[in-house]
Amino acid sequence: MKQFDIAVIGGGPGGYVAAIKAAQEGKKVCLVEKDKLGGVCLNRGCIPTKTLLKSVDVLSTLRECAAYGVVGADMSRAAIDMKKLLARKNTVVQKLTGGVGMLLKANKVTVYTGTAAFVDKNTLQIGAEQVKADHVIIATGSVPVKLPIPTNSTQVITSDEALNLSEVPARMVIIGGGVIGIEFAFVYASLGASVTVIEVMDHILPMVDEEITADVAKMLKGLGINIMTNSKVTKIESEKVYYEAGGKEQCEEADKILMSVGRAPNTDGLNLEVLGLQMDRRAIATDEYLKTNVPGIYAIGDVNGKSMLAHTASMEGIVAVNNILGHGTKMSYDRIPSCIYTQPEIASVGLTEKQAVEKYGKDKIKVGKFPLAANGKATVEGESQGLIKVIVEAEFGEILGAHLYGIHATDMIAEVVLAMNLESTAEEIALAVHPHPTVSEVIPEAFHAVLGKAIHSV
C-alpha cells in the first residue's frame, strides 16, 4: 500500500492547484480524478463558455466594422459555423487540460484515474488499490441542480449539453437567471435564437448590485431576450414550459430548455459515512482554515458550498495546504470577485449598495459612480456602455464593495480586490496614478466621486 503525505480527491481548479502547491512544498502527493483533469471549469464550464463568447464577440465586431471605417467587405453573410466553433472549443480545452497534466507530472504528483472512497480517514480505496495519506483534501466539485417538477420532455438540457449543440435552436427557454443562465442567454441570442429567461426572483443576477442588473437587463432585452422575473416554473411537457407569473399560469414553447438553477456539492461515492463528517445540508462543513470536524480532512471548492467559483477553489486549495503545513492561513470570503462574461462584462466584489445600507446604515456609507461613456479608451474602442460603482465606509474610506459593468470589467476588478486585501482607502486609490488612455482610469474616477466629485464627469 502506497503512503502519501497528502491525497487530493478531485482534479479541478481546487484539487490540482492544491496538489501542485503541496508538491512544491516538498510533500509526497497523489491526486485522484475520475474524469478529466481540470474539472468542470476547464472541461464543461469557465473555459468552454468563454470560447463560445469569444466567437460571438468576433462576429459582432465583423458586423460593426463599417462603424470603424473598414469598408469594401460584405459582412451581411457573416455567421457562426457551429461545428467549427465546437472544434475550436475542444482544441482550447484539450490544450489547457493537457497543460494541467504536464504541471502535475513536472511537480511529481502521482495521478490516479478513478473514483476514491474512504475506508477510514487515512485510507482511500481507488479501484482495486488502496492508498494511505496523513491528510486528505476533498475537492470533488458540484453537479447541476434539477428542479423537482414534473417533466417528460426530451428537450431539457443542462449546461453540459448547451456547450455542445451542433445547431442553434430557433427557440430556447432558460430556467434560471443566474450567472450560467445569463451567459448562455447572451450567447444563444447573439447566435440568432429566440431566448426567454424565467427567473423566480424579482431580478436577474441576484449577487450583483441592483442598479447594474437593471442596466444589464436592458442590454439583454435589446438583444431580443425575453426576461420573466417573479416567475415560478411548475411543469415541463414536451416543448412547453409552464410557469406562474402574476397569479396566472403561462406557457413558453422551446426547442431546447436549459435547466440552469444552480449547482449542488458532489459527495457521491466518497463513503463519507465512515468519517462522521459534519455536513451543511449537502455541503461538507468547513471553517475559515478549510478544516472539517475530522482532523486531517479538508474540503475545498464547490463541495464545501461556500463560494462556487473556480478562483475560490484554487485559493482554498492553497490555503488548505498552508494550514496542513501549520501556517494558520485564513480565507477571506468577503473579498472574492465574481465575474460574468456578457458583453459588456460584469464584475463585482464585496457588498452591494443595498447590503451596505442594511449592514452600516444609509448615513454611514458613501457611493461613487463613473460612466464608461466618459472614458477615452472605452470611447475609442466603441465600447462605452456601462459604469463603475463603488461603496465605501463614510468615516474612514474603507472599501466595502465595487461593481463594474463595461469593457475589461473582469480584468480590472482585481485591482479593487488587491486594494481591499491591503486595506487601502478611497483616497489612496484616487491618488494612485493610472496610465492614460486606459479603461482602468474609471477606477480612480469612481473613488474621486466618493470623495467629492469625479474629474471627468459632470
N, C-alpha and C positions, 0 to 999 in steps of 0.2 A: 504494500500500500504506500503510495507516494505521500510525502509530507510537505506542506507548504506553510509559509508564514501567513499568507493571505489568499483566500479564494474569493473570486468575484463571480456572481451569478448574473449573467446578462451582459451583452456586448454592445449596448447602445452608448449614447454620448455620456452617460454617467459611468457605466461599467468599464468601458475601455479606457476612459481618462483615469479612473481610479487605479486600474491595473498598471498603466504606464507610470503614473506618479509613484506608486508603491515600488515598482521595479527600479525606478530611478533612485529611490532612497535605499536601495540595497536589499530589498526584501525578495524572497522567493515567492513568486506569484503564479497562480493559474486563473484562467478565465473560462467560463462555460457559456456557450451560446448555442441555442437550439436551432436558430435560423441563419441569418446573415449578419456579419459584423456591421456595426453602425446603427442597429436597431431601427425603430420606426422612423426616427429623424432622417437618417440617410437614405433609407430604402423606400419608405411609404409616407413621408411627412415633409419636413422642412425643405430638404434639397429638391425632391421631385416637384413640389408645388412651385418653388421659386424658378425652376426651369421652365415650367409652363408659363409663369408670369413674365419671364424674360421674352419669350416668343410673342406674347401679347403686346409687350412694350415695343418690340421691333416693328410689328405690324402697325401699331398706332403711329409710330414715328414715320413710317413709309407713307401712310395715308395723309400725313400732315406736312410732307416735305415741301410742298409748294409755299407754305407759310414761311419757310426758312430760305426761300429764294432758289430752291432746287427745282428746275423745270426741265421739260423735254422727256419725262418718263411718264408712262401711263400707269398710274397706281390704282386705277379703278378695279383692276382684276387681281390685285394683291390679296392673298388669302393664306391661311394656315393649312399645310398638309399634315393631318393628324398622325399619319404613320411615320413621317419623317420627324415630327415633333417628339413622338414617343421613343423613336430610335435615339434621338439626341438625349432625351431624359435618361434613358437606360445607360447610355455611354457615360454621362456625367456621374450617375450613381455608381456604376462599376469602377470608375476611376477612383472615387472617393472611398468606397468600401475597401477596394484593393489597397489603398494607402493606409487605412487603419490596420489591415493585416500586416503590412510591412512594418509599421511602427511597433506593433506588438512583438513581432519577431525580432526586430532590432533591439528591443529592450528586454529580450529573453523571457517574455511571458509565455507560459505554456497554455496553449489554447485547446480546449476540448469542444468538439461539436456534439451536441446532445442536450438532454434535459438533466437538471440537477434536482435531487430531492434530499432533504435532511434525514439522516439516520439518527444523529444526535447533533448537538450544537457544534461539534468539531469534525463531523464526518458527513461527506456528501456521497450519494450514490449517483454515478453518471453512467448510464447503461449498465454494462456488466462489471464496471470498475468502481472502486471506492477510493476516495482521496481524503486526507485529513488536513485541517488547517487550524492554526491558532486563532485566526479571525476570519469571519465571513462577511462580505458586503453583498447585500441583496440589491440588485438593480434590474429587476425584471419588467419594468415599464408598465404599460397600461394597454387596455383594449377598448374599442369603441363601445359606447353605451347604446342600447336599443330601447326605444320607448315601449312600455308594457301595454301595447294597444293591439287590437285585433287586426290582422292583415293576412291576405292570401296572395299578395302581389309579388310578381317576379321582377317588378321594376325597381324595387327598393335596393339601394346600394349604400356602401359606406365610402369613406374617403379612399380606401384602398382601390376599389373599383373605379372611382371617379378619376383616379390618376392614370387609368389605362383604357379609357374609352377611345375606340378607334374612329368613332364618328361623333360629331357634335349633335346632341339631341335637340330636336326642334323645341321641346318644352321640358323644362326642369323645375321641379319643386324641391326646395332645400328646407328641411325641418331643423331649425336652429340658427339663430343669428349671432353666434359667437365668432371667434377668430376663424376657425376652419370653414364654417358655413359662408361667411362673408368673402373670404378669399376665393372660394370656389364659385360663388355667385359672380364675383368680378371677372374671373377667368372665362366662365362659360357665356356670360352675357357679352363679353368682348369678342368671343368667337362666333356670336350670332344666335345663341339660344335665347328663347323667351324664358326668363327666370322669375320665380316667385319665392320669396323667403318668408317662412312662417315662424314667428318668434313669440314665445309665451309671455315674455316680459314687456314692459311698456316702451323699451327702446333696444336697438341692437347694440352689440359690443358693450355689455354692462361694466366691463373693467376700465373703460375709457371715459374721460371727462365728458359729461353730457353735452356741453357746448360743441365739442369736437364731433361727437357722434351725430349730432344734428346736421353738421356740415357734410359728414360722410354719407349720411342717408340721402341728402340732396344730390350728391355726386352719383350715388348708385341709382337713384331714380332717374337721373339724367341719362343713364345707360339703358334705361327701359326696365330696370329691375323693380318688380312689384314687392313692396315690403309690408307685410301684415304683422303688426305688433299686437300685444294683448290678445293673442290668438292661440288656442289650445287644440292640437291635433287629437282627434277622438278615434279615428279608424282609417285604414287604408284598404281599398278594394280595387284590385287590378290597377288601372291607371288613374284612379281617383283618390284624392286626399281630402278627407272630411275634417273640418275644424270648426270650433266655436269662436265667434267674434261678435262682440256687442250683443250677447244673449241669443244669437241666431246661428244655426248651422249653415256653413258654407262649404263649397267644394271647389277644388282646383284639379285639373287634369294634367297629367305629365307623362312623358315618355321615359324619364328617369326620375326617381325620387331619392334624393340624397339624405340619409339619416345622419345628422350632424348635431347631436345633443350632448356632446361631451365624451369624456373617456373615464374609465374606472381602473383603479390599480389592479395589476395582474399578479395574482399569487397562486394560480392554478398549478397543481402538480408539485409544489415545493414541500409538501408534507409538514407544514408549519405547526401542526398539532403537537408534534413531539417536542417542540421547543417551549410551548406555553407563552408565545409572544403576545404582548398587549396589542390589540387592534383598535383602530379608529374607524368604525364601520368596515369598509373593505380595504382600507389602507393599513399599513404597518405603522404603528405609532413610534415616533422618534422625538428626541429632544433637539435642542439647537446645536448639539455636537454630532447629530445623526446616529446617536446610540439608541438601541432598543432597550427594553427592560431586561433582556438577556445579555449578560456580559460577553463581549467578544462578537456580538452580532450587530451589524449596522444596516440601515436601509436608506437608499438614495434614489433620487429621481421620482418618476410618477408613482412608484409603488408606495411611497410614504404620503402621497396625496397633498403635499404642502403647496407646491408650485409646479404645475405640469408644463414645464418649459425645458427645452434641451440645454440651454445655458445654465439653468438652475441645477440640472442633474450633473453637469460637468463640474460646477463649483462644489456641489455637495460631495462629489467623488474625491476632490482634492481635500476638502475639509475632513471627511471621514478618515482618509489616510493620515492626515496630520494628527488627528486625535488618536489613532492607533499608535502613532509614534510618540504620543504623550505631549503634544504641543498645546492642547487646550484651545483649539480654534473654533469660533462660533460662526454660524450662518446668520446673515442679516437679511431676513426675508422682506423687510420694508424697503430695500434698495435694489430690487430685481426689476430690470426693464422688461417691458412687454412690447412686441413688435408685430405689426400687421401689414402685409405686403400688397395692399391695393396700390393704385396709382391716382393721387399721391399716397405716399406711405403714412402710416400712423405709428407713433412710438410714445410710450409713457413710462414714468417711474414715480413711485410714491403715491401720495394722496391726490384724489380729485378735489376740485373746489368744494363740492358737496360734503365729502368726507372730512375735509379740513375744517369746515364750518361746524360740523357735528362734533368733532373732537376738541377744537380750540375755541369756538365761538366766532361769529362773523367779525367782531371788532378786534380779534386777536390775530388775524391773518391779512396779508396783502396779496393782490393778484396783479400780475403784469402780462400784457399781451403785445404781440407784434405780428403784423400781417406779412405773409410771404410776398405779397404784391409790392411791398416797399423795399424789397431786397434786390440789389442789382443783378447778382448772379442768377437768381431764380427767374428774373425777367429775361435775361439773355438766353437762358435755357428754354424759355417758353413754358415754364412750369411754375407760375406764380400763384397758383391756388393754394390756400391753406393758411395756417397761423401757428404760432407757438404761444403757449400759455404756461406761466409759472406761478406757483403758490409758495409763499414764504411766511414764516412766523414774524409778526409785526415788530416786536421789540428788538430782537437780535438779528433778524435777517436770515434765520436758519431756513434752508431749502426743504420744503415739505413735499413738493411734487412738481413734475414738469410734464407737459403734454404737447407733442409736436404732430402737426398734420401738414405734410408737404414733402417736396423732393429731398431725398437723402435723410429723412427723419430717422430711419432705423440705424444709420451710421452715427448721426450726431447725438443721439440720446446718451451714448457712452460718456460724453463729456460731463453731463449732469450727474450721472451715476458716480463718476470719479469724484466730482465736487462734493456730493453728499457723503461719500466714504471718508473724504478728508475734512468733513465738517466745515466746508467753505461757506461763506456768507454771500448774500446777493451782491453786496458791494464788491467783494473780491472778484466775482465773475464779471461784473460790469467793468472793472478796471483791468481785466486780462485782455491783452491785445490779440485780436483775431485778424487773420490775413484778409486782404481785400483784393479782388472781389471773390467772396465765397458765400455759400448759403449759411455757413456756420455763424456769420455775423448776426443772424437773428437771435442767437442765444444771449449775448450781452445786451442787445437792444431790449429784449424782454425784461431783463433784470434792471436796466435803466428805467423801464416803465414802472417797475415795482418801487424804485427809489424816488420817482418823481415824474419823469416823462421820457419816453423813447426819443432818441436823437433824430431818427429818420422817419418819423411818423407823426402826423398831426392828430 
